[in-house]
Amino acid sequence: MFYREAGDYKTSYTDDGQTFPIKFDRYRYYFVLFVAFALIPFMLNDYWVNAIFMPFLIYSIAAIGLNILVGYCGQVSLGTGGFMAVGAYACYKFMTGIDIWLGGVQYALPPINIFLSVILAGGVTAIVGVLFGLPSLRIKGFYLAVATLAAQFFLVWLFNKWEWAYNYSASGQINAPERFVFGVPVTGPNTEAWATYLFCLVFVTIVAVLARNLTRGASGRKWMAIRDMDIAAEIIGVNPLKAKLTAFAVSSFFIGIAGALFFSVYLGAVEVGEAFGINKSFLVLFMVIIGGLGSIFGSFAGAAFLVLLPVLLKNVLVGGLGWPTDLAAHLEFLIVGALIIAFLIAEPHGLAQLWRVAKEKLRLWPFPH
């Protein structure tokens, strides 16, 4: 059989509790990591990085964060774009130095390393996410979606009006200063394609490992208990306050990291209304729906699908058939909407479920049953 499990024995609880207990799965993921870290950086150019790899990596982090909240904990959120904006602006302030007024005296903190700036930006976003997650203790479903949608509009309005957030710039735009990692620029105008790719890939790997282990542990089981039936979960001892707020905190932390990378490494300069508007929230939500709710792999699959689809349509329709660019863009919206409806009807668990079915087939191949 192609997908071999026979003879893969476990001799200890540690072996049985591995992230990927099947040996074939472990080797497959090790191979993917080897290709991603050791081979792809030598094959990249600016087009591949800016059009495909960077958006895929950053949106994967955002989709994982949203999937933890929506797919694993069952708390609907439409504020992903706003939380990404918090991560972006927090990263900008950490990169440029924070000035604080205390007792009429101004204290200026020095700029922080780019790696720590991204991590701290995720921490700030986690705090903001917990604050906006408090209504989830009283409301749920459609009403919670409206509350998070209000957070989206409020945060975009805040960063438009709060001049301190963008260092009193006349244009209201934030620009990432040049920062280095081991002497190699990863932000600013002089970056290399392989450097920005590897910088984002490190964060994607860390986030994916953390998310995988969190969802398999006690926290993940509590989130899923709240998702399936919150009253029954509370009866058996799950604290809904702690479970929901930790889901909002972890989700917002990952989304904040995605927003920080989106601003500092990918775009380099953003204006909050254009970069983190309501369209961004819906885009990440569509990635989770198409990829599969409650699946880390589904987050990657949905991000890859919605990043590759516009590139494919543009090359085929505009480059191959000579269609106008605006017509191809409108057709893209129609195709994405039709696919979302099709997945919700035919396969609610998305691309992740299709992958599970394919693995079941491989386990039996070449035998019929």
Buried (B, 14 or more C-beta within 10 A) or exposed (E): EEBEEEEEEEEEEEEEEEEEEBEBBBEEEEEEEEEBBEEBBEEBEEEBBBBBBBBBBBBBBBBBBBBBBBBBBBBBBBBBBBBBBBBBBBBBBBBBEBEEEEEEEEEEEEBBBBBEBBBBBBBBBBBBBBEBBEBBEEEBEEEBBBBBBBBBBEBBEBBBEEEEBBEEEEEBEBBBBBBBBEEBBBBBEEBBBBBBBBBBBBBBBEBBEBBBEBBBEEBBBBBBBBBEEBEEBBEEEBEBEEBBBBBBBBBBBBBBBBBBBBBBBBBBEBBBBEBBBBEBBBBBBBBBBBBBBBBBBBBBBBBBBBBBBBEEBBEEBBEEEEBEEEEBBEEBEEEBEEBBEEBEEEBEBBBBBBBBEEEEEEBEEEEEE
